[in-house]
Amino acid sequence: MPVPEIQHIVEQFEKIHLEEMDRVQLMNRVDTKFTFSMSKLEELLPELIKDYKVLEVENTLLSEYESLYYDDISLSSYVDHHRKRLDRFKVRYRKYVNSDIAFLEVKHKKNGRTDKSRIPTDDIPMEMSDEQALFVRNQGLLTEKLQPTLYNGFKRITLVNKTMNERLTLDIDLTFKWEGREKTVTNVVIAELKQERVVRTSPFYKLMKKHLIRPLRVSKYCIGIVTIYGKDAVKYNRFKKKLLKIKKIQKNAA
């Protein structure tokens, strides 16, 4: 599904801007993820117009994001996710390309909740500064073991509920790169509903139920590691069903 067709629908939403986003920062939250095709997104978006506003940044509704993940040589962040550890971390630099803003972020997932801490940075570096390393250590991680492991880029539509304290992100055109290898995941949408607690009366949650789309816990970082490093290099058996689901979506969209 070409992006211009999605763009045409998104333009029909009421707009919201960065300075209005404070109430839905949700740095401590519960995330519910769903995965479906671009053609399904085209079908779903008009049903969301009455309940959500779309974030507009620098006159853009489909914002570009770039991320550089840090992990140790054993890929412990990936392995912890694969093992379904209830207490795990991810460290990344994230750049909001359209607004030229970047952050160093630490995401701490514990007992089903996500707590995100971040500090601003000038750009995405291949080596942490002393100040950045101290920030990461203060989150309880050993920075001397961390190194860049994966680059990720994507486009994002951010929707904000008009009345409830929640936001919805819709990520498309996922690209993964590392050490000369590059893969793009096309025709797949990763939707993430971010809430203070799981509220199934959310318009988007009800829409997913109406269309028989069940939650699918999928990590862009983990997809990228399997895709770029290869199935012979990392354990991925617990991700097999999710990877097959994504492949099926791509096949059906072809």
N, C-alpha and C positions, 0 to 999 in steps of 0.2 A: 504494500500500500504506500504510494508516494506521499512524502511529507506534505506537499502543498494541499492535498485533499484534507489532511488532518488540520493543517493550518487554517483552512477556510472555516472549519467548524469551531475551532478554538477562538477565533476572532469574534464569535457570537456571544462569548461569555462576558459578564461584567468584569472589569479589571480591578486588580488590587496591586499596590506597589510596596517596595521593600520597607518603607518607613511605617507601613501599616501592619507589618507582619509580627510584631512583638507578642501578641496574644497567642500565636500558634508556633512559637519557637520550639516548644516541647522537647527540651534538651534531656528530660527524663520522661520516658514514654514507653508505650507498648506498640510494637509494629506488627501489622498483619499484611502478608504479601500474597499477591495473586499474579499469575502469568497467563497471557493469552496472546492472540495474534493481532497484527495491525488492522486487519479487516474487522475484527471484533471491536477494537478501539473505536473505529469509525462508527460502528453501530451504537456503542455505549455512550459516547461523548454527548450527543444531543439530549440524552436522558439526565445528564448531570447539570445542565445549564441553569435550571431553576434553583438549585441548592448550593452551587459553588461559584466562586469567583476564580479567575485565573491570574497568576502572578505575571506582571509585565516588568521586565528589566531592560532598560535602554532600548525601549520600543520593540522588544523581542518577547515572544510568548513561548517559544521553544528554546530554552537556554542551553548553552553548551557548558559541559563540565569536564574537567580533567582531574584525575586522581593518580597519585603515586603511593602505593602501599609499601610499608616497611614490615619485615618479618625477620626471624632469625634464620640461620643456615638450615635448621631442621624444619622450617615452615610451621612453627608451633601454632601460630594463629589459625592456619589452615587445618592442621591436625586436630586442634581442640574443637573446631567446628565439626569436623568429620566424626569425632568421638562423641559429639553431642554434650560436651561439657557445659554445665549450667553457669559456670563462671569463666568468662573468656574475654579477650581484648582484640581489638584491631587498631592499628596505627596507620594513619595515612595523611598525606598532604592533599588538599582539595582546592582546585582553582575554579572560580566562577568566571568563565571566560568573558562573558558579555559585560560584566561590571568590573573586570580586572581586579578581583579581590581573591585572596588566597588565605587558607588557614592550615595549621597543623592540628589534626583532630585525633583524639583517643576515644574510641567507642568501647564501653564496658557493658557487656551483656551479662546479666545476672538474674537467675530465676525468672526468665521470661521478659524482663524489662531492659531497656536500653538507656544508658546514661552517657551522654556525649559531652566531652569537654574539648575546648579548642582555644587556640591563640592565633592572632593574625600573623601572617608572614608576607614577605615581599613577593614571593613566587614559589615555585616548586623546586626545592634544591635536591641534589643527589647526596648531600651530607648535612646532617643537623648541626646547627650552631650550638654553642654552649647553653644559651638561653632556652632553645628548643629542647635540647636533651634534658635539661633540668625539669622542664614542664612534663616531659614524658616520665621521668623518674618519679616525679611527685604523684603520678597516677599509679605507681607501684610496679613499673616495668624497668628492666635492666637495658638501658639504651646501648651499652657497648656490644650487645648481642644482636642489635637490629641493623638491618641493611635494606636497601631498596630491592623489591622483588617482583613488582608488577605494575605496569602502567595501564590505566583504564580511561576511556573517554566515552561519553554518551550525550544525548540530548534529553532534556527533561521538561515536561509540562507540570507545573505545580498548581494544584487547585486547593482553595481554602473554603471550608464550609462557611456559609453565610451566618449560621446561628450556633452551631456546635463548635467546641474547641478541638478541631482536628484539621489536618491537612492531608492531601493525597498527592503523591508524586507518581508520574508516569514516565518511565525511562525507555528510550528507544535508541536504535542505531548504536548498540554496544560494540566497542572496539577494545581489544586487549593487545598489548605489545610488550615484548621483552627480548633483549639481546638479538635483534634482527628478525624475530618471529612476530607475526601480526595476524590476528583473526578477528573477523567481524561477525557478530550475531545479528542477522537480519530478520525482519518480519516478526520479531518477538517484542512484547511489551512486558516490562516488570513493573507492576503497580504496588505501591506501598502505602497503606493507610496508617497514619501516625496519630495515636490517641493517648490521652492520659491513662485510660483504662479501656479494655475492649468493650465497645458499645455496639451491639449488633443492630440497633435501630438506626445506625448511620445510613444515609441514603445510598452510599456506595456499597456498603455491606449488603444491604437489601437487594441492590441491583445485581451483585455477584450471585446471590442466592437465586434470584429470578432467572438468571442465565445459566444456572447450574455450574458455576465456576467456583471450585473449592479453593481455600487457602493453600498456598504452596510455599513453604519456607525455602527460599532460594537466595544464595549470597552471590553477588556479582564477583567478589574476590575469589570465592571458591570455584565458580564456573571458569573464571579466568585462569586460575592455577592449573586446573585439569586441561583446559583448552590449549594453553601455551606450553606448559611443562610436559604434557603428554601423560597418557594413562599408564605407561610403563614406569614413570618417574614418581608418581604419588599414588597413595591408596585412595580409591574413590568409590568403593562398593556401596557405601551408604548414600551416595549421590546418584547412583545408576538410574533410579526411577525418575529423578528430577531431570537428569540429562536426556533421558529418553522422551520425557514429556516435552522438553524444549525442542528436541529434534522432530517430534511429531507435529508440533505447532508449525515449525518451519516447512515441513514437508507438505502439510495441508494448505499452507499459504502460497506454495510455489505454483 
